Amino acid sequence: LRDGTPFEFEKADVRDRHAVERIVSGGRFDAILHLAAQVAVTTSVTDPRLDFTVNALGTFNLLDAVRRFSPDTVLVFASTNKVYGKIESAGAELRGGRWAYVDRPSGITESEPLDFLSPYSCSKGAADQYVLDFARIYGIAATSFRQSCIYGPRQFGVEDQGLVAWFAIASLLERDITIFG
């Protein structure tokens, strides 16, 4: 964006349907990057309603506004690899000091069955499916990226999200690191 690419930024809560509708109906957008989320598995267990309203209902609000007010806008949704669960059918082995899938040299594909193991994966999976269904049913240009281990300067660096930040903070503070799982 530093090269001068024009963009518009609106700060709003995706749970607020009226705010989302106001923003989407008030402009012409080439693309909307839907990056809003409740991102922690532990938070989803502690407060599953918050998790659901942010991830599933918030995504629905945005999709429905795009469908009704800006159907030519491309919508890109940041989902998660957590929608795949444990992927027990994908055996792994140690090769040259690194873990690799036994029979999946290119990794996990989108054809992998979904297997929700927490309120977080369920809410993100519901949102993910809504994105795919709105694209198919209403013809909007929407897609879902099922990403893993995303990191950046605004991570919290807590045990279950922001692993790169977690390890960096732990090493800076010279404290022991506990691995969960």
C-alpha positions as CSV (number, residue, x, y, z in Angstrom):
1,L,0.0,0.0,0.0
2,R,3.0,2.3,0.4
3,D,3.3,2.6,-3.4
4,G,0.2,4.7,-3.5
5,T,-2.4,2.1,-4.2
6,P,-5.7,3.7,-3.3
7,F,-7.8,2.0,-0.7
8,E,-10.5,2.8,1.8
9,F,-10.4,1.7,5.4
10,E,-13.5,1.7,7.7
11,K,-13.3,0.7,11.3
12,A,-16.5,-1.1,12.3
13,D,-17.6,-4.2,14.1
14,V,-18.7,-7.0,11.7
15,R,-21.3,-8.0,14.3
16,D,-23.1,-4.6,13.7
17,R,-25.2,-5.4,10.6
18,H,-26.3,-1.8,10.2
19,A,-22.7,-0.5,10.2
20,V,-21.7,-3.1,7.7
21,E,-24.6,-2.4,5.4
22,R,-23.9,1.4,5.6
23,I,-20.3,0.9,4.6
24,V,-20.9,-1.6,1.8
25,S,-23.9,0.3,0.4
26,G,-22.1,3.6,0.5
27,G,-19.2,2.8,-1.8
28,R,-18.0,1.0,-4.9
29,F,-15.3,-1.5,-3.9
30,D,-13.1,-3.6,-6.1
31,A,-12.3,-5.9,-3.2
32,I,-13.1,-6.4,0.4
33,L,-10.5,-8.3,2.5
34,H,-12.4,-9.8,5.4
35,L,-9.7,-10.2,8.1
36,A,-11.9,-9.6,11.2
37,A,-12.0,-12.5,13.6
38,Q,-12.0,-13.8,17.1
39,V,-8.7,-15.7,16.7
40,A,-8.0,-17.8,19.8
41,V,-9.2,-21.4,20.4
42,T,-9.1,-20.9,24.2
43,T,-11.3,-17.8,23.9
44,S,-13.8,-19.8,21.8
45,V,-14.0,-22.4,24.6
46,T,-14.4,-19.7,27.3
47,D,-16.9,-17.6,25.4
48,P,-18.4,-19.5,22.5
49,R,-21.1,-17.0,21.9
50,L,-18.6,-14.2,21.3
51,D,-16.7,-16.5,19.0
52,F,-19.8,-17.4,17.0
53,T,-21.0,-13.8,16.7
54,V,-17.7,-12.5,15.5
55,N,-16.7,-15.3,13.2
56,A,-19.9,-16.8,11.8
57,L,-22.5,-14.0,12.2
58,G,-20.0,-11.2,11.3
59,T,-19.0,-13.0,8.1
60,F,-22.7,-13.5,7.3
61,N,-23.4,-9.8,7.8
62,L,-20.6,-8.9,5.4
63,L,-21.6,-11.5,2.8
64,D,-25.2,-10.5,2.8
65,A,-24.3,-6.8,2.5
66,V,-22.1,-7.5,-0.5
67,R,-24.8,-9.7,-2.1
68,R,-27.4,-7.0,-1.7
69,F,-25.4,-3.8,-2.2
70,S,-22.2,-4.5,-4.0
71,P,-22.4,-7.8,-5.9
72,D,-19.5,-7.1,-8.2
73,T,-17.1,-6.7,-5.3
74,V,-14.5,-9.4,-4.7
75,L,-14.6,-10.7,-1.2
76,V,-11.6,-12.5,0.3
77,F,-12.2,-14.3,3.6
78,A,-9.3,-15.3,6.0
79,S,-10.4,-18.7,7.3
80,T,-8.1,-21.2,9.1
81,N,-6.6,-24.6,8.7
82,K,-8.4,-25.5,12.0
83,V,-11.4,-26.4,9.9
84,Y,-9.6,-29.6,9.0
85,G,-9.2,-30.8,12.6
86,K,-6.5,-33.3,13.4
87,I,-6.3,-34.8,9.9
88,E,-5.6,-38.2,11.3
89,S,-5.6,-39.8,7.9
90,A,-2.5,-37.8,6.9
91,G,0.4,-39.8,8.5
92,A,3.6,-37.9,9.1
93,E,7.2,-39.0,9.4
94,L,10.6,-37.4,10.3
95,R,12.6,-36.7,7.1
96,G,16.0,-34.9,7.3
97,G,15.1,-33.4,10.7
98,R,11.7,-32.1,9.6
99,W,8.2,-33.6,9.8
100,A,6.5,-34.3,6.4
101,Y,3.3,-36.0,5.3
102,V,3.9,-39.6,4.3
103,D,1.5,-39.6,1.3
104,R,0.8,-35.9,0.6
105,P,3.9,-34.3,-0.9
106,S,2.0,-31.1,-1.6
107,G,0.4,-30.9,1.8
108,I,-3.3,-30.7,2.7
109,T,-5.6,-29.9,-0.2
110,E,-9.1,-28.2,-0.1
111,S,-10.7,-31.6,-0.7
112,E,-9.7,-32.7,2.8
113,P,-12.9,-33.4,4.8
114,L,-13.7,-30.8,7.4
115,D,-13.6,-31.8,11.1
116,F,-14.4,-29.2,13.7
117,L,-12.8,-29.8,17.1
118,S,-13.6,-26.5,18.9
119,P,-16.0,-23.7,18.9
120,Y,-13.3,-21.7,17.0
121,S,-13.0,-24.2,14.2
122,C,-16.8,-24.6,14.1
123,S,-17.4,-20.8,13.8
124,K,-14.7,-20.3,11.2
125,G,-15.9,-23.4,9.3
126,A,-19.5,-22.1,9.3
127,A,-18.2,-18.7,8.0
128,D,-16.0,-20.5,5.4
129,Q,-19.0,-22.5,4.1
130,Y,-21.2,-19.4,3.9
131,V,-18.5,-17.7,1.8
132,L,-18.4,-20.7,-0.6
133,D,-22.2,-21.0,-0.7
134,F,-22.8,-17.3,-1.3
135,A,-20.3,-17.4,-4.2
136,R,-22.0,-20.4,-5.7
137,I,-25.7,-19.5,-5.1
138,Y,-25.6,-15.7,-5.6
139,G,-22.7,-15.5,-8.0
140,I,-20.6,-13.1,-6.0
141,A,-16.8,-13.3,-6.4
142,A,-15.9,-14.7,-3.0
143,T,-13.2,-17.0,-1.8
144,S,-11.9,-18.4,1.4
145,F,-8.2,-18.9,2.4
146,R,-7.6,-21.6,4.9
147,Q,-4.4,-20.3,6.4
148,S,-2.0,-21.5,9.1
149,C,0.4,-19.8,11.4
150,I,-0.1,-16.3,10.3
151,Y,2.0,-13.8,12.1
152,G,2.6,-10.1,12.2
153,P,3.2,-7.0,14.4
154,R,-0.2,-6.9,16.0
155,Q,-0.3,-10.5,17.4
156,F,-1.0,-11.0,21.1
157,G,1.6,-13.7,21.5
158,V,-0.4,-16.0,23.7
159,E,-0.2,-19.8,23.8
160,D,-2.9,-20.7,21.2
161,Q,-2.4,-18.0,18.6
162,G,0.4,-15.9,17.4
163,L,3.0,-18.7,17.7
164,V,5.8,-16.8,16.0
165,A,5.2,-13.9,18.3
166,W,4.9,-16.2,21.3
167,F,8.3,-17.8,20.6
168,A,9.9,-14.4,19.9
169,I,8.5,-12.9,23.2
170,A,9.6,-16.0,25.1
171,S,13.1,-15.9,23.7
172,L,13.4,-12.1,24.4
173,L,12.3,-12.6,28.0
174,E,14.5,-15.7,28.3
175,R,11.7,-17.7,29.8
176,D,10.8,-21.4,29.4
177,I,8.4,-22.3,26.6
178,T,5.6,-24.8,27.2
179,I,4.4,-26.7,24.1
180,F,0.8,-27.7,24.2
181,G,-0.4,-30.8,22.3
